[in-house]
Amino acid sequence: MSMSVAVVGASRGLGLSLARLLLASPQINHAVLTCRDPSHMPKDILSHPKTHAFPVSANDEESVASVAKYVKTHLNGKLNAVVHVAGVLHDEQVYPETSITKVKRDAMMHSFEVNSVFPAMTAKHFLPLLKAAAASPDDSGEPVYAALSARIGSIGDNRLGGWVSYRASKAALNQLIKTLAIEGSRVKPRPVVAVGIHPGTCVTDLTAPFRKNVDPATVRSAERGAEDIWKIVATASAQGVSGKCVAYDGTIVPP
Ligand SMILES: NC(=O)c1ccc[n+]([C@@H]2O[C@H](COP(=O)([O-])OP(=O)(O)OC[C@H]3O[C@@H](n4cnc5c(N)ncnc54)[C@H](OP(=O)(O)O)[C@@H]3O)[C@@H](O)[C@H]2O)c1
């Protein structure tokens, strides 16, 4: 089966490694790739014949909608999988807080915009394309919406506190995924799966300031992280992991 897959946040880190993996796969014939400025994507990715690259920003719903519109008119209106990778832990607007007393309103709003609202907008505009794949006789299997979450978003697993904005915004993302899984289970003739993914600690810009605090034996490359992400997406099913957050090694992160 030939598949069309979208990666939201394909410019660097895990998203870029995932894009490379998909472009090299004979099973994928269209890769819809987004980031804020696609001109910053590596040339080999941009010029690949399977690539469809678009500018998308977390604070611009119309940019998400216009990609969905393109898929509708140019790629038979369907996607087999959507992987929302984009997320923020630190940038010019936010940095992990050590205590609730350090939380700044604008920084927290920014975390929620990128980590919770943005994946919701991706789900809103791309769900019809996943539903179209679920209904298509040319496709088999259950279409998948996946979003990169983090173990730190688990309420049950919270033993340390801190990192308030990132933690709370990923917890909100996990609730979105559960809600989407319930909605997806009602899609006929095949359900749409929704799954969160905890990729473990991988070597990317996001983890750069914090990796010194992590056991080096547990740190993995972005390429390895992307392989684990795709394994989870490619095997996800409504009866199995839908609505859950799955770690890179296949274990379930407690809600
Ligand atoms: N790396 C890890 O160890 C780790 C661990 C747990 C969870 N995660 C999760 O995995 C995902 C990917 O992480 P990563 O390590 O690959 O991060 P990264 O290297 O920092 O890449 C972040 C991605 O998010 C996009 N992004 C950031 N802010 C954005 C905004 N305002 N609007 C649109 N796109 C935006 C970036 O696009 P631009 O190039 O346009 O900025 C980029 O594609 C994140 O959701 C993160 O929370 C990662």
The ligand as a Gaussian input file, in Angstrom:
#p B3LYP/6-31G(d) Opt

LIG

0 1
 N       13.875000      15.557000      22.212000
 C       13.417000      14.924000      23.262000
 O       14.177000      14.276000      23.997000
 C       11.967000      14.986000      23.636000
 C       11.538000      14.358000      24.826000
 C       10.182000      14.374000      25.140000
 C        9.277000      14.981000      24.280000
 N        9.721000      15.586000      23.129000
 C        8.732000      16.216000      22.247000
 O        9.034000      15.884000      20.905000
 C        8.705000      16.967000      20.042000
 C        9.889000      17.316000      19.147000
 O       10.967000      17.688000      19.971000
 P       12.418000      17.989000      19.382000
 O       13.343000      17.592000      20.464000
 O       12.564000      17.440000      18.029000
 O       12.365000      19.608000      19.346000
 P       13.180000      20.675000      18.486000
 O       14.407000      20.071000      17.905000
 O       13.326000      21.866000      19.382000
 O       12.165000      21.000000      17.271000
 C       10.970000      21.658000      17.578000
 C       10.032000      21.626000      16.392000
 O        8.842000      22.321000      16.769000
 C        8.613000      23.399000      15.857000
 N        8.102000      24.581000      16.567000
 C        8.550000      25.116000      17.723000
 N        7.866000      26.221000      18.017000
 C        6.968000      26.393000      17.014000
 C        5.972000      27.366000      16.716000
 N        5.753000      28.410000      17.534000
 N        5.239000      27.231000      15.587000
 C        5.449000      26.191000      14.744000
 N        6.375000      25.233000      14.961000
 C        7.123000      25.348000      16.082000
 C        9.976000      23.711000      15.277000
 O        9.810000      24.336000      14.016000
 P       10.678000      25.640000      13.608000
 O       11.959000      25.117000      13.010000
 O        9.813000      26.319000      12.643000
 O       10.970000      26.409000      14.868000
 C       10.604000      22.330000      15.173000
 O       10.187000      21.671000      13.998000
 C        8.235000      18.118000      20.951000
 O        6.824000      18.140000      20.966000
 C        8.783000      17.747000      22.311000
 O        8.000000      18.269000      23.365000
 C       11.049000      15.609000      22.789000

